[in-house]
């Protein structure tokens, strides 16, 4: 339990950042129809399955179409 108290100040901001990134990514996927690679279903699956920062980052690197 003592170990958790040492890590908690680092974990709380990390969890908040991950949730914000996930929400922004899902909002973008659901409001746009054009993607560089794949379609909406694929990017929703990648984002939800790879929820720990990897899915949203992959979407913004490879899925989001340049405007």
N, C-alpha and C positions, 0 to 999 in steps of 0.2 A: 504494500500500500504506500509506503514511503517513496518508492520508485515512481509511482503514478503521480504523486504530488510534484515531483521534479520535472516530469515531462508535460504535465497539464498546461503550463503557460505557452508551450510551443504547439500543442495539439489544438487548442481552441481556435487560434487564428487560422491555422491550416484547414481545419474543418469548415470554418466560415468562408474562406476563399474558395474551397472546392465546391461548396453549395452554391455560392454566387456564380461561379463559372458554369456549373451544371444548369442553373436556371437560365442564364443568358444564352447558353448553347441551345437548350430545348426551345426557348422562345424564338430564336433565330431560325431553327429548323422548321418549326411549325408555321412561321409567317412567310417563309420564302419557298419558291417552287423550283428555282434553278440551282443546280449544284455542279461543280466541276466534274466530280466522279460520283457515280451511283445515284440513288434516289432517296426520297425522304425516309422510306422504311429502313434502308440499310443504315443511314446515318442515325436514326433513332436507336436502332439496335446497338451500333458501335458506341454511341454516347451513353446509353443506359448500362450496357454490359461493362464498358470501360469507365465506369463512373469515377474512379479514383484518379482524376486529373488527366489520364491518358486519353479517354474517349473524347472529351471536349477539345483537348489540344489537337488531336488528330482531325477533328472536324474543321477547326479553324485553319489548320495547315493545308488539308487536302480537299475538303468538301465545300467550303464557302466559296461561292463564285465571286470573282472580282467585279465590282460595279463601275 
